[in-house]
């Protein structure tokens, strides 16, 4: 509703009160009722609209008072007192409304900052992937769901071979650029619904839902090939990737054990010289390893 309409409505209410004030006994306390439209106009409008309604209320109240009692010194003093009270009430109401709007704005900004903080607490700032905390939380949820549904899970841990050499031979900025490129590659390589994360430094992780060991190995091999392709931009550093995969069927081990098994597979991949994928298939009480031989560079 436009402010002008609200102000007109408040003035109309003042006029109605004036009529009642003029026809009913002067002993009834109608004066206090004039504060209602004045404060409403100041709250739902602004200080100027409240002041306009306050002036209308002062004039209306003065006319009713003069009609009943005539104009004398007492009437003048009452008019000044009530007029000042109405104007002050209008100003205080507008000020209180302004403070409330400021408080609401601060609360909205605070909520926005809290959302940003929560997002940063679960997001790696360099690559915009999930961080370790968010990845472990997702893994815990997936493991709990897998116990109910029997869904297969695969956890991959990826380490960039030659990353330190790249930083030494080129620069830290080049290393950061490679990390961002790897993060983009992981997001594009994995299937929709899978989760990619940067755990720390040059180590990444993947959470693959409903993924068989064969599919997991194919995804790991594709990731390794992508990183090797990215590494061609740095001929002074042999940049490749080692991938360790752990595949589970429900009921699988707890998330910590999943990460440990994937980490063990990653260490084996590094020991082969890098640019390799090793898959640990954990089923019941047995575990076997499958090695994807690195291609010749």
Helices and strands as residue ranges (DSSP letters): H 3-23, G 31-33, H 34-44, H 47-69, H 73-121, H 132-149, E 153-161, H 163-169, H 172-189, E 195-200, E 203-209, H 213-231, E 240-248, H 255-271, E 276-283, E 286-292
